[in-house]
């Protein structure tokens, strides 16, 4: 665990420093709120933990022990609790991980993502419905919970009590969930089911539009909405949404042609509306990209026949027959269900041959069982071969989901003189699709049977739902800046070296529609931070920190969300603390919704939401004799935060002096303070009245020279009355002295404090194994 002082000792200084302690140690220095006194302990653990992706038991235990120290010193240090949860999860200790996440949620009540994660874990752990129900009600009773969280709790309660038979209560809970957050799609779906309206066309469209309100770039939701509108016979609307689907696909896959299934569906709707030229053009778009596409050729022939374009149909039929003859034998040999299915359809719809249709339908069904399209073709072929009983057996299970299967089943039932059953099958099919060639055939057969035709759906309600939808949301990915404003502000533009650096990241909804935030929503919930200093040889720290936008899932027009972030992670500590007597500046770049290029560069997913740059000036440490005297006085009589800050200042100056001794050039003015004097100041802090100051001072010797004099100064802390100085020095000697320290480690394994004993045991085991 040893590192060179030059490269890594800054990780040992940490972020505990009190910023009311001025770097220039002038009383006029403006005070800055100090960070948590245990932050340096957590940072030490985090530094090691970040380098362990799949922790070995002892490595994990070592990091966990230090995190336990941090939360013991500062029980409300949220970051330490979160890392404990992460580490315990990776160590496969779920009960402890869940408890750690609960501690984090208490320390960071605004983290909505963590709250949901904890609730999921608690639900998984609570096996009884009564326990889950009480959990939800207890959480709802808490004050100031986010609307999104309360909405989800009501939804969960609704599901539980519905399963217990309380439908009325479940409806009330589901309505509360929807009223709190209308974009809570699971709650909307649940309420529709509870109110027995999930199959109503207006509800189906409303749910699909809600899904698009959450994920407007969803190709699947756009496509399903287009299909739904096509089934309702709302041709123009269906074509508009097929176009929206094609647009979304083109944005996601520039330069790629749309899926052929989408063009075939569009062709069907155009043909139903009488736009045969447009329908044929859709088929030809496919055939231009894939001249031997069997489905497109088949569709084109049927549409050309309906349009009475006999020559087009004849030419395409001859070409399709030729193409099928070339691959017929191979399709069976290679067990290709798609080609066998197309051959069966060809002999059912175009060049009728009942025997061959049945032969290839059976092949296709054998190669891909339980496919609805193939089973429909098989049922039709069985019927054309007068195998009525087998045809009915094949078609009955799929007739409710396929209009062609329903027509064939009705025909088979009529052949067996079962008209009432045939009527019921067709009436059921006519309740699911209200447009298209198959629907018109169903209407014709029902009239022939003198049976009632199910009424048309209430398209006016669907129209109202469509008109109420703000279609601007569909262009969020193209024009996100029209809906969201991204801003970052440093809390201080200029700070002393010991100050914690905080930024506030703000999102504001400046659009006309709600913006959803989170994974698989409109706006990914992350901001990546880059940092570079002003030195000529400064290193660019790319994406060293990710800020999670975890306080809201939905921002309604006019609302904003501000997330605070501490920027001084251990990754950039060496840069921030380098050459403390030099006035320096650092540039931070914040990238919303970041993605990584092949060259390793972080860029925004949405170029319109440009990265924000902020510059921080670091005030230099003043190390003149008068300032050093004030620093000494601060170490002796300052408040505990001031003394902690003074320890860090001494450590920074000590490192700078060592760098100067090792280097031949120091290109900035700096007062010379000897290593001996600086070490002496750290030695004096070892007897501070505060155990955390004593521990902090002891820790600064982790990466420097550990000579006999230093060991003698540190050794008394092994008998310190407080656990923290004992633990720090035990850890230091365990790492640096190894076998020489074994007798002491053996004794420390029985230390009265369990944390000291844990660390001692880990070092003893590492040295002796």
N, C-alpha and C positions, 0 to 999 in steps of 0.2 A: 504493500500500500504506500510505498515511499515515492515521492516526486521531487524533481529539482525545484529549488526555490524560485529560480528565474521563470520557469514556465507555468507553474501551477500554484504557487503558494498563495496567490490572491484568492483562491477558493477557500482558504482558511480564514480570511478576514470577515467575510459574510456581510449580511445586510442589517445587522442589529443596530447599527449606529444611530445615535439620537441626533436629529438634525437641528435641535435647538442648540447644539454645541457647534459654534462657528469654526470653520476651517482656519480662518485667519485669527480666531480666538479673540475677536473684538466684541465688546459688549453690545455694540450697536447692530451686530449681525441679526437680521430678521429670523425669528424662530420658524422652524419647519416641524410639523407634527412628527414625532419619532415613530418608526415602524415597530412592529412587535418585538419585544426583547428576546424572544426565542427564534426569531427569523434565521439567525446565523446557524442555529442548530438544525433547523429544518433544511436550510440550503446545503449544509454538509451532507445530510442524508440524501437529499434529492440529487446532488452531484453524483454520488455513487449509484443511486437507484436508476438514474437515467442511462447508465452504462450496463444495466442488467436487463436483458430482454426476456430471458427465461432463467430466473434466479436459481442457482444451486441453493440448497437449504441453508448452508452457513452464510453465504453471501446475503441472501434475503433476510436472514435473522439479524445480521449486522445492521443493515439499513433500517430494518423495522425497529430495532432497539433504539437507534438514534431518533427516529420519528416518534417513538414512544416518549423519549426524553423531551422532545419539543412540545408535545401536547401536555406533558406533565407540567412543564414550566409555564406554558401558555395554553390553557384548555380551549380557548376560542380561536386558536390559530388555524383558520380554515384550510390553508394550503397543506399543512401537515396531515390533517385528517383525510384530505382527498388523496394524497400520496399513500397513506396507510391503506386506504380502500383499494387503490390500484395495485399495490404490492401484494396485499393479502389475496386479492382475486387471482393474480398470477401465481401465487403460491398455493392456490386451490384450497383456501380456507374460507368457505362461503359464509359461515355464521359470523366469524370475526370481521369479514369484509363488509357484510351488511351492517354490522354495528358501527364500523368506521364510517360508512357512508351516512348513517344516521347522525353521527357526530358532526360530519361535514355539513349536512343540511341544516343542523341547528346553528352552526357557525356562519353559514352562507345561505340564509333563507330565501334570497332572491334568485338562486340558481334553479331555474325551472327544470332544466334537463336532469339535474341530479335528483330533484324531487320526484320526477316521473320514474327514474331509474330505481330509486329506493322503493317506491310504491310497487313496482313490478317485482322486486326481490321479496318484499314483505308479503305480497300476494302468493308468490311461489312457496314461501315458507309456511303460510297459514293454510292448513289443509281443509279446515272446516269453513263452510259458507258463513256461518255465524261470526267466526273470527274475522273474516274478510269484510263482512258488513259492518262490524263494529269498528274496524280499522278505518274504513271510509268515513263513517260518521264522526269518529274522533278527529280525523283530519279536517273535515268540514267545519267542526266547531272551533278550529283555530282561527285567530284573527289575521287579517291582511294576507290571505292566500290569493294567488293569482287567479284570474278568471279562467284561464285555460286549465289550471289544475282543478279548480272547483267543478268545472264542466265535466272533466274526466271522472271525477269522483261520483258525480250524479249519474253518469252513464254506467259506471260499474255497479252502483247500488241498484239501478234499474235492471241490469242483467241478473243480479243475484235474486232480487225479490220476484222477478218474473219467473225464474226457475222454481221459486217456492210457491207459485200459484197466484201471486198478487199482481194481476195485470193492471188494474186501475192505478195502484201505487207506482208500478213500473212506468206507466205512461206519464205520470206526474213528474217522476225523476228525470225521465228522458227529455221531457219538455223543458225542465229547468236547465238541463245540460245544453240544449239547443239555444235557449234564450240567452244564456251566458256567452256562448261562442257559436254563432250560426255556422261557422266553417268547421265545426267538430263533425266530420263526416261519419265516423262510427256512430255517434249519437243520432245524427239525422237518419242513418240507415236503420238503427234500432227503433226509433220512434215510428218510422214508416211501417216497419214490420208489426209493431205493437198495435198500431191503428188500422191494420189490415188494408193498407193502401200501397204496399210495395209494388204491386203489379199494375197499378194505375199509370197510364202513360205520362201524365203530368208529373207524378212523383218520380218516375224513372228519369225523366228529363231533368227535374230539379236536383236529384242526387248526382247526376252526371255533371251538371253545371257547378254544383258545390265542389265536386272533386276537381274540376278545372279551376275553381277559385283558389284551391289549395295548391294545385300543381298545373298551372296553365300550359306548361310545355309538354304535358303528357300526351304522347301520340295515341296511346291505348284509349284514354278517356275520350279524346276527340273522335276517334274512329268508332267507338261504341255509341257515342251520341249520334253520329251520322247514320249508323245502322238502325238505331232506334227510330230516328225521324223517317228513314226510308220505309221501315215497317209500318209507320203510321200513315204513309202516303203523302207526307209533307216534302214533296220532291225538291222544291227550290231550297228549302232549309237543309235537306240532306246533302244536296250537292255543295252548298256553301260549307258545310262541316267536313265533307270529304276534302274540299279544297284547303280548309284550315289544317286538316291532318297532313296533307301533302306538304303544306308550307312548313309545319313543324318538323317533318322528316327532312326537308331540304336544309333547314337551319342546323339540324343535328348532324347531317351527313352531306355536306356540300359536294355537289358534283355527282352524287349517286342517284340513279333513277328511283322513282317510288316503287314500293313493293307491287308486284303484279296483282296480288289479291286485292289491293286497294283500287287499282285501275279496273279490275273486273267488277268490283262492287259499284264503282262509279258508272261503268258502262250499263249495268243492269238498271240503275235509277234513270239514266238518260233515256234508255229504251222505253222504260215505263212511262216517261213523260212525253214520248213521241219524238224525242230528239235522236233519231236513228243515226244521222250523220255523226253526231257527237259520240254516240256509243261505239260506232264502228271505228272512229278515230282513236278512242281509248284502247280498243283491242289492237289497232295497228301500232300504237305506241309500244305495246308489249312485243309485238311481232318484229318491230324494227330492232329492238334490243335482243330478242331471242326468236329468230325466225321459226324455230321448231317447237315453240311453246304450244303444247297440246290444248291446254285449257283455253287460251286466248283464241286459238283457231276454232275450237268448238263453239265458243261464245259468239264469235263473229259470224259463223254460219247461221246460227239460230236467229241472230238479230237481222242479218241480211234477208233471211226468209220472211221475217215479220215485216220488213221494210219493202218486200217484193222486189228485192234486187237479186234476181235469179242468177244472173251471170256471175256476180260476186260470190254468191253462195255455191254455185257449181264449181267455180275455179278453186275456191278454198276447200271444198269437199274433196276434190281430186287430190289436192296437195296434202290434206290431212290424211287421207287414205294411204297415200304413198309413204308419208312419214311413219304412220303406224305400222305398215307392213315391214318396214326396215327394222323395227325394234321389237316386234311382237314376240319373236322366239327368245330374244335376249331378256325381255321383261320377265318371262316365266323362269328362265334359267337363273337369273340374278335375283329372283323373288322381289321384284319391284312393284309395290302395291299401287303407286301413283299411276304408272303407265298402264297397268292392268285395269285400273279403274277407268282411265280415259278410253281404253279400247272398249270396255263394256258400255260406257255412255255413248260412244260413237255408234254402236250397234243397237242402242235403245232409241236414240234421238235423231240420228242422221241417216245412216245406211242400215235399215232395220234387219236384224238377224238375231232372233230370240235365242237360238242355240249358242252362238258365239258370245252373245251378251252374257248369258248365264255362265259359260265356261270361264270367262275372264273376271266376272264378278266374284265367282267362287275363289279364283286365284287371289284376287285382291283382298278378299275377306280373310283368307287363310294367312296371307302375309301380314295383314294389319287388322287384327280382330277388334270389334267394338267401335269402329269408326263410323259415325252417323252417315256420312255421305256414301261410304262404301256399302253400308248395310241397306241404305235406301235403294241403291242401284241393284243390289242383290235381290231385294224384295220385289222390285219391279221386274227383274229378269225372271224370277220364279213365277210371278203372275203371268208373264207373257208365255211361259212354258206350261201354263195350266197346272202348276203345282200350288194349288190354292192354300192348303193347310200349312205348308212350309212357308209360303209367302206371308200368311197372316201371322205366323209365329215370329218371323223376322221383323215385320213392320210394326206390330202392336207396341213394343216398348219404345220405339223412336217416333211414332206418329205425332205425339204432342209437341215435339221439338222440330219437326221438319214437314213443311207443307206438302212437298212431293211425296213423302212417305204416307201422309194422311190421305192424299188422293188415291194412291195405289192401294192402301188398305181398304178404303171405302169401296173401290172397284172390286176387290176380292170379296168383301162381305156381301156386296150386291150379287155377285156371281153365285154365292151360296144362299141367295134369297134371305138376306139378313139386312133389310133396308133401314130398320130402326137403329141398328148398331152403326151402320154406315153414316147415317145422319148425325149421330152423336159424335163420331170421329171428326167429321167435317166441321160441325159447329164448334167443337173445341179448337180445331186448327184456325178457324176464322176469328177467334178471339185473341190471337197472338200476332197476326200480321194482317194488315189492312190494305196492302198494295202489292203489285207485281203480277206476273203472268199466272203463277200458281194460285194466288188469291182469287183472280178472276175465274179461273177454272172451278175453284171450290164454290164460288157464288153460283156458277152455272149449274153445277150438280145439285146443289141445295134447291134451286128453283125447280129443277127437273123432278126432285123428290117431294116438291110442294112443302118444303120445310122452311122454318124461319131462319133468316140470316141474322146473326148477332149484330147488334147496333154498332155503328161507327163510334170511335172514341171521341172524347170531348177535346177536339183540337184547339178550341178557343183557350182552354186552360193551359195547354202546352204553349200556344202562341204568347200568352201573357207571361209565362215563365221565361221564354226565350227573349222577349222584349225587355224584361227587367234585368237581364244579364248585361253587365258592363263589358263589352267585347274588347275594351282597351286592355284588359288584363292579359289577353292572348299575346300581346306584343311586349310583355314585360322583358323577355329575354333580349329583345331588339332595342327597346328604349327604357331601360331600367331607371335611368336618371329622371324620367318623367314621373316616377312613382316614389323613389327613395333618394334621400339626401344622406351622404356619408360625410361625417366630420370627426376630426380628432383634435384634441387640445391638451397640451401638456399643462399640468397644474402649476408648474413653475418653469419659466423659460431659462432661469439661471439658478444654480444650486451649488451648495458646497459638496465636497467629495463624499461626505458621509451621509448625504441625504438620500432617502429612497425616492426614486423617480416614478411618478404616477402620471398616467394619461387617462382621459375620459373619452371613450369612443361612443359616438352618438349616431343613431339612425333615426331619421324623421320621415314619416310618410307624407309626401307632398303631392300625392296623386289622388285619383278619384275612387280607388278601390282598395280593399284590404291587401296588405302584403304579408305573406306567410314566410316565416323564418325557421330554418332547420334543415336537417338532412332530408332529401327527397321532397323539399318544398321549393318555393320560388327562389329564396335567397339562402345560399349556404351560410351556416352560422359561425363563420370563422374569419378572423383577420390575422394575416401573417405580418410579422414585424422584422424588418431589416435594420441594421445599425452599422454605421461606419464613423470612425473618428476623423480628425483633421490632420493627423500625421501623414507624411508622404508615404510611409510604409504601412499605413493602417490596413487592417484586415476587414473586408466586408463580411459581416455576419448575416448570412442569408437565411431568413426564416427561423431565426434563433428562438422565437417565441410565437405561440399561437394564442390569440385572445378569443375565447368562446363567447359568442353573443347569446347568452343563455338565460336572459331574464324574461323574454317574451317569445311566443310562437306566432302571434298575429299582431300587426300594427295597423290600426284602422286610420283612415284619412285624418291627418292633423295630429296624430299621436307620435310620440318619440320614445326611444329607449336609450338610456345611457349606461354603459358598462365601464366600471373603473378597472384599470390594469396596472400592475406593478411591472415596470419595464426592466428593472435591474436584475435579471436572472443570473444564475451562476455562469451561464455561457459567455456573457460579455463582461463579467467582473474584472478580468485582467485588463481589458481595454479601458474601462472606466476609472480604474485606480492606478493606471500607469503614469509615472512621472507627476506626482501630486503637486509639485511646486510650479508646474507649467500651466498657464491658462490655456484651456482647450475647449473644443466644442465637438458635439456629436450629432449626427443627423439620423433621425429615425424615419423610416418609411413604412406606412401602414397600408396593406393591400387587402381590400375586402374581397371575399370569395376567391381566395388565391388558387391558382393552379401552377404546376411545375412543368416548364418546358423541357424538351429533350436535352437542352444545354444546361439544365439545372437552374434556370432563372425563374423567379417567382413573378407571375403576371396575373392581372385580374381576369376572372372568367368573363366579366362584363366590362369591356374597355370603357364604356361610358361612365362607369363608377371608378374614376381614376384614383390611383393611390394618393394618399395624403402624406406630406413631408413636414416634419417638425424638427427644429434645431434647439438643442440644449447647450447652454454655456456652462462650463464647470469652473467655478471660482477656485483659484489655486490656494494651496495651503501656504500660509505665511510662516516661515521657519526662522525668522530673525531671532536674535537673543531675547528681545522683549516678548515676542509672541511665544517663544518656547517657554519662557518663564510663566506666561499666562496658561500655557498648556499644562505645565507642571502643577500650577495651582488648581486647574480644573480637575486633574487627576486626584488631587487631595481633598478638595472641598466642594466640587460640583455635585449636582444631583446624580442619581444613578444613570439616567440616560446620558448626561453630559460626560460622565466618567467612561461609559461604554464608548461614546464617540471619541473621546481622547485616546483610548486604547487603539481604536482603528486608525486614527491619525498617526500615532506613533508607529504602528505597523506599516502604514503606507510610506512614511518617511524612511523607515528602516529598509524597506525593499528598494526604494529609490536610491539610497546611499549605496547599497550593495551593487545595484545596476551601474552606478557611476564609477565605482571602484573597478568593476569588470570592464567598463568601456573606456576608450581613450578620448571620446568626445561627448560632451554634454552641451547641446546647442541651445540651451535656455538658461537664464539666470536662476541660480538656486543657492540658498544659504546652505553651508556645510554643517551638518550635524553628525557627530561621530557615531559609529555603530555601537561603541561602548556606552555612550550616554543614552542612546535610544533603547538598548537592551536594559540599561539600568532603570529606565522609566517603566518598561514592561515588568521588570522584577518587582518594582515598588507596587504595581497593581496586583501582584500575587497575594498581597496581604490586605487587599481592600475589604471593607466591611460587608460588601455585597457578594454573595456566592457566585452570582452570574458574572460579575466583573472579574472575580478571581478566575473563574473558568474561562472567560473570554481571553484574558491575558495569557493564561497557560496555553490556550489553543494556538496562539500566534507562534509558538515554538515548534509547531508540527513540522515545518518545512525548512527551518533554519538549522544552523550548526548546533548539535546537541553535545556540548563539551561538558567536562566534569563540573565546572562552575554552574552551568545552567541546570544540570541534573540535580545538583545540591540545592539550588533555589526552588526547583519544582517538587522535590521529594516530600517536603512537609505537607503538601496538598494531598498526598495519599492518605493522610490521617485527618483530612478536613472534616468538620462536623456535618457539612452539607454534601449530599450525594453528587452534585454536579461537578465541583472541582475534582473530587476523587475519581469520578468516571473519566473526565477529560485527561487527567494525568495518567491514569491506568491505561487508557487507550493509546496515548502517546508513547509511553514506555513499551507497551506491548508491541506496537508497530516498529519502534526504532531499536529497542534493546534486545528483543526476541529472547533467545535462550538465557541470556544473563538475567532476564526479568522473570523467568519461569517460577522460582520459589515464591515470589511475591504474587504472581498470577494465581498460583495454587491456593494461596491464602485468600485472595480476593474472590475466588469462586464461592466463598462462603460469606461474602460481604452482607451485612444486614439489609442493604438496599438491593432489591431484585434486579434493577437495571444495571447497577455496577457489576453484580455477579454474572449477569448474562453476557456483558461485553468481555469480562475477564475470561469466562469459560470459552467464548468463541476464539479469543486470542490463544489461549492455552491449547485448545484443540488444533488450531492452525499450525502452531509451532511444533507440536509434538507428533503430529501425523506425518 
